[in-house]
Amino acid sequence: MIEISGAGQVFGSVGNGGVRALDGIDLSIRDREIVTLVGPSGCGKSTLLRLISGLVPPSEGSITINGERVTAPRQDTGIVFQAPTLLPWATIMENVMFPSTIMGRADDAARRRAKDLLAVAGIADFADHRPRQLSGGMQQRAAICRALVHDPGILLMDEPFGALDALTREIMTIELLRIWANAPKTIIFVTHSIPEAVILADRVVVMSPRPGRIAEIIDVDLPRPRDFAMSGHPEFQRCAGRIRELIFGEQGARFDVEH
Ligand SMILES: Nc1ncnc2c1ncn2[C@@H]1O[C@H](COP(=O)(O)OP(=O)(O)OP(=O)(O)O)[C@@H](O)[C@H]1O
C-alpha cells in the first residue's frame, strides 16, 4: 500500500554545511500493518515520517500510496506528534472535529464519530473543556482522536507517548492496539522505546545512525491481542534482543534509546 523506493533526504547542500538525513530507503508497507521505526537519535525517523505524510518532499526517490505519488498531505493520512498541539482556545470537541471542519465535512456523522472516539479514549466527559483543563495524557488522547476523526486509512505517529509517564504510556499503547483492533488501519509509529516498538509492531524497522538507512527489518511473531505481560515471551525477547544488538552493538555508544 505504501511504497518507499530509494528515498533520500538532504537538508541544505551536502559539503556546504548541509545534512544528509536519509539515504536509499526502500520499504513496502502493507494495508493495516503496524510498522514501528526505531534507531539512534538523529537517524532520520521523524524525517521519514514527514516524507510519508507529504509534509516534506523527498530530495531523492519516491513515495507512493496506493500507486499515487505523495506530493502533499493527504486526506487518508492522520498524524500525531509528540506534543498534542491542540488549539488552546478551542474545546476538546472542536479540536477533535478540526480536520473534518477544514475539509468541509463537519456533519452529524463526523460529530457522532468524534463523540464515539472521545468515549473510547475515556475523555467523553471533557468534550466541552479547554485543553489546559486536561492532563498531558488526556490531551494526547484528544490529539489521537483528532487524527482518527476523518477515519484515515493511515496513521503516522511520531513518538506520540514520549512525553507521558511510564504508566500512562503503557496504558496508551494498549489503548492504541484496542482502537486498531476495532478499526484496523496502517500505522507507522516512531519510538525510542524498544518494548513499545515490539509490543505494537508487525514489523520493526531498525535504522542505522546518520545518514539514516534501514539496518534490518524484524518480523514480530507474537499473537494478538497483546499486552506488556508478554515481555517475558521468548519471541518478545528475541526481537528486543536483536534491536538492542543492532543499535548498541554497532556503535558501542550511548544512544537515546530506552531499553
Ligand atoms: N528541517 C531541517 N533542517 C536541517 N536539518 C534537519 C531538519 N530536520 C531534520 N534535520 C536533521 O536531519 C537529521 C535527522 O533528524 P530527525 O529528526 O529525522 O531524526 P530522528 O531520528 O527523528 O531523531 P530523534 O530520535 O532525536 O527525534 C538530524 O541530523 C537533524 O538535525
Ligand as a Chemical Component Dictionary entry (heavy atoms), coordinates in Angstrom:
data_LIG
# 
_chem_comp.id                   LIG 
_chem_comp.type                 NON-POLYMER 
_chem_comp.pdbx_formal_charge   0 
_chem_comp.three_letter_code    LIG 
# 
loop_
_chem_comp_atom.comp_id 
_chem_comp_atom.atom_id 
_chem_comp_atom.alt_atom_id 
_chem_comp_atom.type_symbol 
_chem_comp_atom.charge 
_chem_comp_atom.model_Cartn_x 
_chem_comp_atom.model_Cartn_y 
_chem_comp_atom.model_Cartn_z 
_chem_comp_atom.pdbx_ordinal 
LIG N1  N1  N 0 14.432 20.982 8.754  1  
LIG C1  C1  C 0 15.663 20.532 8.932  2  
LIG N2  N2  N 0 16.756 21.269 8.526  3  
LIG C2  C2  C 0 18.006 20.791 8.675  4  
LIG N3  N3  N 0 18.301 19.616 9.239  5  
LIG C3  C3  C 0 17.297 18.851 9.666  6  
LIG C4  C4  C 0 15.916 19.267 9.549  7  
LIG N4  N4  N 0 15.122 18.274 10.069 8  
LIG C5  C5  C 0 15.969 17.313 10.489 9  
LIG N5  N5  N 0 17.259 17.651 10.252 10 
LIG C6  C6  C 0 18.441 16.816 10.545 11 
LIG O1  O1  O 0 18.218 15.535 9.991  12 
LIG C7  C7  C 0 18.702 14.522 10.856 13 
LIG C8  C8  C 0 17.568 13.564 11.169 14 
LIG O2  O2  O 0 16.614 14.232 12.004 15 
LIG P1  P1  P 0 15.296 13.519 12.515 16 
LIG O3  O3  O 0 14.568 14.478 13.393 17 
LIG O4  O4  O 0 14.566 12.939 11.376 18 
LIG O5  O5  O 0 15.906 12.327 13.386 19 
LIG P2  P2  P 0 15.203 11.369 14.452 20 
LIG O6  O6  O 0 15.748 10.006 14.205 21 
LIG O7  O7  O 0 13.725 11.523 14.412 22 
LIG O8  O8  O 0 15.786 11.956 15.798 23 
LIG P3  P3  P 0 15.237 11.877 17.293 24 
LIG O9  O9  O 0 15.163 10.406 17.618 25 
LIG O10 O10 O 0 16.284 12.575 18.100 26 
LIG O11 O11 O 0 13.891 12.546 17.320 27 
LIG C9  C9  C 0 19.265 15.238 12.059 28 
LIG O12 O12 O 0 20.649 15.335 11.888 29 
LIG C10 C10 C 0 18.618 16.587 12.034 30 
LIG O13 O13 O 0 19.476 17.552 12.581 31 
# 
loop_
_chem_comp_bond.comp_id 
_chem_comp_bond.atom_id_1 
_chem_comp_bond.atom_id_2 
_chem_comp_bond.value_order 
_chem_comp_bond.pdbx_ordinal 
LIG N1  C1  SING 1  
LIG C1  N2  SING 2  
LIG C1  C4  DOUB 3  
LIG N2  C2  DOUB 4  
LIG C2  N3  SING 5  
LIG N3  C3  DOUB 6  
LIG C3  C4  SING 7  
LIG C3  N5  SING 8  
LIG C4  N4  SING 9  
LIG N4  C5  DOUB 10 
LIG C5  N5  SING 11 
LIG N5  C6  SING 12 
LIG C6  O1  SING 13 
LIG C6  C10 SING 14 
LIG O1  C7  SING 15 
LIG C7  C8  SING 16 
LIG C7  C9  SING 17 
LIG C8  O2  SING 18 
LIG O2  P1  SING 19 
LIG P1  O3  DOUB 20 
LIG P1  O4  SING 21 
LIG P1  O5  SING 22 
LIG O5  P2  SING 23 
LIG P2  O6  DOUB 24 
LIG P2  O7  SING 25 
LIG P2  O8  SING 26 
LIG O8  P3  SING 27 
LIG P3  O9  DOUB 28 
LIG P3  O10 SING 29 
LIG P3  O11 SING 30 
LIG C9  O12 SING 31 
LIG C9  C10 SING 32 
LIG C10 O13 SING 33 
# 
